[in-house]
Amino acid sequence: MKILQVMAGGRHGGAETAFVDMCRAQNERPDLDVQVITRPNDVRVPKLRDAGMTVHTAPFGGCIDVYTPYKINKIIKKFQPDIVQSWMSRAPSKIKQWHAGMGAQRYVHVGRLGSPYKLKYFKSCDAFTAITPELQTYIQDQNIVPHDHVRHINNFADVDVMHAPINRSDYGVPEDAVLLLGLGRLHRDKAFDVLIKAMADLPDNIYLWIAGEGPARAKFEALIKDLGLEKRVTLLGWQCDRAALFAQADICTFISRDEGFGTVFVQSWALETPVIVSDADGPRQFVRDGEDGLVVPREDIPATVQAIKTLAADQALQKIFIQNGKARYQGEFTKDSSVNAYVDFYRFLRKEKAD
């Protein structure tokens, strides 16, 4: 089966990481032939090409960009995919709905939603995948495709082997300190400002690494300086080796204001690191408070402080979260389970269109 995966994508971000992970995972299947169209990117494109995929690039500009739709159509005619899957809201608006006169075999356009986008951008889609149950319901309620053409499929955590260990001492973190890890784009949605402010109310033996890049870096740097936290809070920049980060962390803190899914909590479970999440839309649908993580209200600094203190002081609770989280990961969020779910959906859609 030929799959064409399409995403515009920003420079960095969780959706972009999930896109790369899924493309690479599907490409590992001998029964799938995967090609990719995305914006030029010095991290994403090499990682996809290194996995052996053909990667095309296009600008994915605004409404006056006529080149991207032209190039996508040209690639479709040459590649003759069975499935065209678009990610986020920019890509689907550049893809034509199949028609008999376009010079390509019948393909199914699948829109993958990670947030409740306005569906006007997805008019050419024949079907949808949603990364949470609530998103599936949101799409079905629009009645733009049959309900069985909308399927909830979890993101997965691609657990890479550690490429190069990271030493705490390189960033001034004592070996006996409690190290918190935050991952994500440096953006208001990720609520790193809340986490940094919480650090001011935590004991001096608690340190924080934030791995990510984005437009709010200067703001966060200023906040760290204003609170006198330069020795205890470090912005690591964008990091590709997630396994190395989790190997050093004692607790993962993922307290976003807005989060459609949030693969970070799954990565925490997979890499056996206890996690604290906010009650943002994605995490609250999966993390069970007190069972496989702690859930705190969004933007609640006192609650965040208390959760960190509680978990840092209770190694028995940490072990429970690690054990239960690992079981959740193995049962619901592995690479094989996610890829198999996609292939099953693709086959269903192809059969429906053939009939």
Beta strands, then each sheet from edge to edge (+ up, - down):
strand 1: 2-7
strand 2: 33-38
strand 3: 54-57
strand 4: 83-87
strand 5: 108-113
strand 6: 127-130
strand 7: 150-152
strand 8: 178-183
strand 9: 206-211
strand 10: 233-237
strand 11: 251-254
strand 12: 275-278
strand 13: 294-296
sheet 1: 3+ 2+ 1+ 4+ 5+ 6+ 7+
sheet 2: 10+ 9+ 8+ 11+ 12+ 13+
end
